[in-house]
Amino acid sequence: MNDLQAIRRVLDGDREAFSELVEEHHGVCLRYAVRMLGSREDAEDAVQESMIRAYRGLARYDHRDRFRAWLFRILINRCRTVIARRKSRDGRMFAIEEAPARLLATAPPDIDPMGREVLERAVAMIDPLQREAFLLKYVEEMSYPEMSACTGEGVSALKMRVKRAREALQAILKEAMVVL
Amino acid sequence: LSFDEEFWIRATRGLRGVEDAPEARARIMGAVRRLDPPRRRSLWERIHEGWLVPRPVRLSPVVVAAALALALLVGRWLGSSPAPDDGGFMTGETRRPVQFVLAAPEASTVSVVGDFNDWDPAVHRMARDAGGPWSIVIPLEPGRHTYAFVVDESVWMADTDAPRSPEDEFGRVNSVVMVEKETI
């Protein structure tokens, strides 16, 4: 059953058909949310809320959109809200609290394939909007028009954010390697 | 270690694996079962949202050009729309050569970065004759482009001979070049 068939069945009253959509998209959504929020627990909550919002608003889904893009729009907004709340609550920008010193202490000299953890931490340290654009481009492998559709941002702004994210990550990773 | 596109594609492969959580999926379906099924929109709601609520419309440039050409032809045929004085209309979005020049005699390398090359200094490296300014000619699509120079792969500078764009979100000031559309 493809996404559209599942959506039609849900709208015809078959709630269980929504599990097809959950099975299909939960993993990808969780991956994005974990990388974006840096906390498994927060990520699972954000994905759950996004999927329930999608379920409630399924009648408003426009079948000309890809369902994944529509769902990601909801999820991206949810993650932005979580980050904004954290920031206003305790002034903390990121969920991952590892200080740079800890990153430096554990950084391997080459980040492929050993340095996944180093890169994870570096990604968690950069500006959230840059992180968002970086993850959508390199981890979710979206094109810039897809990213634009999901985030509501212009393609030029997204390209700039990806470039800045790469610069910021490069600086962190280089520093880590120098210390070693 | 080169931090190029290939590096980031390779490095981020490790970030694609996140263990899925069957119990989290079960929680979602548990919550869904407690909710009312989403209601299909009525015919009136669909008509209202589809035709009466203002919304942005995205059109392909080809469709717009075809519609304009058709309107022009119909107008001429009806005799109610005289041909424009210049007798022409815009051609397709063909790129036009734009020369970028920077006098930086002490520099070892100079690149142009802009929205046309993803702000990547490796794409458009400028060249110079002995003692002359750095220059490069780049074909650009018609429209507004923002750009800057990167000197010695580290110093970011705007073009002093071009209009400035407002500060970008990172506080950098870039330059603006307007590329006119070619008409026939």
HADDOCK unambig.tbl for C-alpha pairs under 7 A between the chains (distance, minus, plus):
assign (segid A and resid 11 and name CA) (segid B and resid 38 and name CA) 6.00 0.50 0.50
assign (segid A and resid 11 and name CA) (segid B and resid 39 and name CA) 6.27 0.50 0.50
assign (segid A and resid 11 and name CA) (segid B and resid 40 and name CA) 5.77 0.50 0.50
assign (segid A and resid 13 and name CA) (segid B and resid 37 and name CA) 5.79 0.50 0.50
assign (segid A and resid 15 and name CA) (segid B and resid 33 and name CA) 6.80 0.50 0.50
assign (segid A and resid 15 and name CA) (segid B and resid 37 and name CA) 6.18 0.50 0.50
assign (segid A and resid 19 and name CA) (segid B and resid 29 and name CA) 6.49 0.50 0.50
assign (segid A and resid 22 and name CA) (segid B and resid 25 and name CA) 6.64 0.50 0.50
assign (segid A and resid 27 and name CA) (segid B and resid 20 and name CA) 5.29 0.50 0.50
assign (segid A and resid 31 and name CA) (segid B and resid 16 and name CA) 6.96 0.50 0.50
assign (segid A and resid 31 and name CA) (segid B and resid 18 and name CA) 5.35 0.50 0.50
assign (segid A and resid 44 and name CA) (segid B and resid 24 and name CA) 6.72 0.50 0.50
assign (segid A and resid 48 and name CA) (segid B and resid 28 and name CA) 5.74 0.50 0.50
assign (segid A and resid 52 and name CA) (segid B and resid 32 and name CA) 6.74 0.50 0.50
assign (segid A and resid 55 and name CA) (segid B and resid 38 and name CA) 6.82 0.50 0.50
assign (segid A and resid 56 and name CA) (segid B and resid 38 and name CA) 5.55 0.50 0.50
assign (segid A and resid 57 and name CA) (segid B and resid 38 and name CA) 6.97 0.50 0.50
assign (segid A and resid 58 and name CA) (segid B and resid 38 and name CA) 6.42 0.50 0.50
assign (segid A and resid 59 and name CA) (segid B and resid 38 and name CA) 6.41 0.50 0.50
assign (segid A and resid 59 and name CA) (segid B and resid 39 and name CA) 6.41 0.50 0.50
assign (segid A and resid 59 and name CA) (segid B and resid 40 and name CA) 5.37 0.50 0.50
assign (segid A and resid 59 and name CA) (segid B and resid 41 and name CA) 6.20 0.50 0.50
assign (segid A and resid 111 and name CA) (segid B and resid 11 and name CA) 6.67 0.50 0.50
assign (segid A and resid 112 and name CA) (segid B and resid 11 and name CA) 5.75 0.50 0.50
assign (segid A and resid 116 and name CA) (segid B and resid 14 and name CA) 5.51 0.50 0.50
assign (segid A and resid 116 and name CA) (segid B and resid 15 and name CA) 6.73 0.50 0.50
assign (segid A and resid 138 and name CA) (segid B and resid 9 and name CA) 6.22 0.50 0.50
assign (segid A and resid 138 and name CA) (segid B and resid 12 and name CA) 6.32 0.50 0.50
assign (segid A and resid 139 and name CA) (segid B and resid 12 and name CA) 6.12 0.50 0.50
assign (segid A and resid 139 and name CA) (segid B and resid 15 and name CA) 6.57 0.50 0.50
assign (segid A and resid 139 and name CA) (segid B and resid 16 and name CA) 5.76 0.50 0.50
assign (segid A and resid 156 and name CA) (segid B and resid 115 and name CA) 6.21 0.50 0.50
assign (segid A and resid 159 and name CA) (segid B and resid 118 and name CA) 5.98 0.50 0.50
assign (segid A and resid 163 and name CA) (segid B and resid 119 and name CA) 6.89 0.50 0.50
assign (segid A and resid 170 and name CA) (segid B and resid 3 and name CA) 6.99 0.50 0.50
